Every structure is written in C-alpha cells, then in structure tokens.
Amino acid sequence: MSAAAQSQADIASETLPDGAGEVWRLSGDWTNATAIAIRKRLADTAANGGRLEIDLSGVRAMDTAGAWLLRRAIGKRREGGGEVHLTPGDNGRYADLIAALPERLSEPKADRPAYDTRFQQLFSPLGELMMAIWDDVVAAMFILGSAVRGAQLKLGRQSAVSPAAIVHQIDRMGVRAVPIITLMSFLIGAIIAQQGAFQLRYFGAEVFVVDLVGILQLREIGVLLTAIMIAGRSGSAITAEIGSMKMREEVDALKVMGLSPVGVLVFPRLVALTVALPLLTIIANFAALFGAAVVAWSYSGITFETFLSRLREAVDLSTVLAGMIKAPFMALIIGIVASVEGLKVGGSAESLGRRVTASVVKSIFVVILMDGLFAMFYAAINF
C-alpha cells in the first residue's frame, strides 16, 4: 500500500452507557507513517481515568510503531488505576501484537545504588571496594596456585610444559623489549648522574656521584623502572590478548575441549616474565651505569677508569642481590594482575579498554608497593 493510499489513524471516543468509562473506536492505518500524527492526542486521552474499551475492528493496518503507541497509552491508563479491555473484532492479530509489547521500556539501572542513610553513603562504597579487592586476591591466588602446581594443560591431570610457548613469550616480552629498556635506562642513568654531579659540585664531592648512581640504580631504580616498563608494555598486552579471547569465547572453548585456560594462556606468560624481567634488569643496570659514566666523564671530567674504580669500592654483592631478588616477584605480580584483569573482560570493547587500563594501573601500584615492602624488609635485616 503506498503512502498516498494510506488513511490517517483516528480515534472516536464514546462514553460507556454506565458512565464509568469510555470506548475508543480506532480506524485507519496505524503505521509508522500515519499513526505519528495522533500521538499527542492519544497521550492526552490516555491520561483520563476509568475503564477503557478499545475497539480494533475499524483498523485497516497496524505495524509495530502503531502498536507501540497503543501499548504505551494502555500502560498509562493502567498506571492511573483504570481497566483496559481490547475488542479485536476481525483483527485478532493486531490485539496479539499489542499484547506482545511491554507496557513501558525498562528503566536503566543506576550506576550506583541509592543509599538511605549517611552511614551507608560513607561506608557502602568502602565495603564494595574491599569486596572487589578480596575478589581480586582470590583470583590471583587461584592463578598463582595453578601456576605453582604446574602447567596443567589438561584439566584434572598433570601435563608437560610447552617449551615452544614459553620461548615464544620470552621473545615477545624479553628480547623485543631490550631496545626500549636499554634506551630508557641509559637516559635515566645519565640524568641521575648529571643532577647528582650538579648538586655535589657545591661540596667539591663530584666523585661521589658514582656511589649515588651505583647504589641507587642497582638496589632500587633498575628493577623498579624495568618492572614499570614491562607492566605497561607486556602487562597490557597480556590483558588485551586474554581479554580478546574471553570476548570471542575462546576461553570457554578451551574449557569445553578439556584444557585449562590457566595452563594454556597464563602459565607460559608467567614463566616468560619470570625469566625475562631479571635479564632485562641486568641489561638496564649496565645501560644506566654506562650512561652515568658518559655523563660523569663529559660533565665532571671523571674518567672511565676512575668511575669503575670508585664503583667497585661503593658496590658489593649485597647491593646487586638486593635489586635482583625483587625481579622474579615483580614479574609474578605483573603477570598475575594482567591475567586476572584479562579474565574479567566482558563482551564489549569498552570492557576490554577498562580492564587494560586497570591492569597497568594496578600492576604499577603493586610493583611500587612491593618495592617499598622489600626496602623495609632489607632495613629490618640490615641487608
């Protein structure tokens, strides 16, 4: 039926014989092209109270748009306490279409629940945060326990580790990260040496910049900045990879196949990070010390021989071990946090973006927190 041949939707309202309500006799075409003109009149008429009978026998055509207008008017009348009855006549399919539609669209859920008291307003968000942290800790312990138990590629039975997967991840997370780690550490060492020499120059003690750079780099800065870089580079990649697999239901497919998602996806990445991060820390330490030596020579006239001689006096084995011991623990933290966030990804790209961001932020926070705990532990045992 063309638009020109369609007739406008119309309502003829009559009062019931008992005066307790009214009858709507509908006519015309109740379609998207014709029913929109009667929308305001329909809404005003629906605001009246009392019983309502709707006669559909005069309706020539009806689509979802027309049925939705009527369904909304029926819902409005019922909200006012009125009764509504449909008289389909020969148009029973139109009555079925109207009945199939909801009376109103569901209200969007509020982002945060409404709190009744000031006490709830203050402490409910804190309680929700604590529960979220507890859930993250439980998930992290599950992943760590599965990793400690073994690769567990098959659910419920032990299985051999996949060396190819581990080597591939070491290449991606370790070997390919060498250039950026080397450049960053070289610049950091150079900056620390320049600023240290600039300040120590006032006391005539520029040579002690070697002690400053050596101890600071080997005990704290080297492993900390390397872990932060790996958290931003590899941690985000782990979350994005596992999260995208979760979005495409590949994780569920692994479970259906009888494979453990932790063994297949998480374990090789944890092992690779645990191997790669200490090695990258060693490279970062050498690069930073070389950068410091270059700046000390060009800025303060300290030769490379003097730099190495002073470095041997200032640094001992405990200084090197103090930094290297932290590396495997930080690697585990980064891998576990990234895996937990990846497995929490929902079905939308927005969820993936939020989890990747949360993974990087949480990893960096926990890495810095762990570095502080190690510093207090070393001070307590005088290490």
C-alpha positions, 0 to 999 in steps of 0.5 A: 500500500503506498503512502498516498493510499494510506488513511490517517489513524483516528480515534472516536471516543464514546462514553460507556452507557454506565458512565464509568468509562469510555470506548475508543473506536480506532480506524485507519492505518496505524503505521509508522507513517500515519499513526505519528500524527495522533500521538499527542492526542492519544497521550492526552486521552490516555491520561483520563481515568476509568475503564477503557474499551478499545475497539480494533475492528475499524483498523485497516493496518497496524505495524509495530510503531502503531502498536507501540503507541497503543501499548504505551497509552494502555500502560498509562491508563493502567498506571492511573488505576483504570481497566483496559479491555481490547475488542479485536473484532476481525483483527485478532492479530493486531490485539496479539501484537499489542499484547506482545509489547511491554507496557513501558521500556525498562528503566536503566539501572543506576550506576550506583545504588541509592543509599538511605542513610549517611552511614551507608553513603560513607561506608557502602562504597568502602565495603564494595571496594574491599569486596572487589579487592578480596575478589581480586586476591582470590583470583590471583591466588587461584592463578598463582596456585595453578601456576605453582602446581604446574602447567596443567594443560589438561584439566584434572591431570598433570601435563608437560610444559610447552617449551615452544610457548614459553620461548615464544613469550620470552621473545615477545616480552624479553628480547623485543623489549631490550631496545626500549629498556636499554634506551630508557635506562641509559637516559635515566642513568645519565640524568641521575648522574648529571643532577647528582654531579650538579648538586655535589659540585657545591661540596667539591664531592663530584666523585661521589656521584658514582656511589649515588648512581651505583647504589641507587640504580642497582638496589632500587631504580633498575628493577623498579623502572624495568618492572614499570616498563614491562607492566605497561608494555607486556602487562597490557598486552597480556590483558588485551590478548586474554581479554580478546579471547574471553570476548570471542569465547575462546576461553570457554572453548578451551574449557569445553575441549578439556584444557585449562585456560590457566595452563594454556594462556597464563602459565607460559606468560608467567614463566616468560616474565619470570625469566625475562624481567631479571635479564632485562634488569641486568641489561638496564643496570649496565645501560644506566651505569654506562650512561652515568659514566658518559655523563660523569666523564663529559660533565665532571671530567671523571674518567672511565677508569676512575668511575669503575674504580670508585664503583667497585669500592661503593658496590658489593654483592649485597647491593646487586642481590638486593635489586635482583631478588625483587625481579622474579616477584615483580614479574609474578605480580605483573603477570598475575594482575594482567591475567586476572584483569584479562579474565574479567573482560566482558563482551564489549570493547569498552570492557576490554579498554577498562580492564587494560587500563586497570591492569597497568594501573594496578600492576604499577601500584603493586610493583611500587608497593612491593618495592617499598615492602622489600626496602623495609624488609632489607632495613629490618635485616640490615641487608 
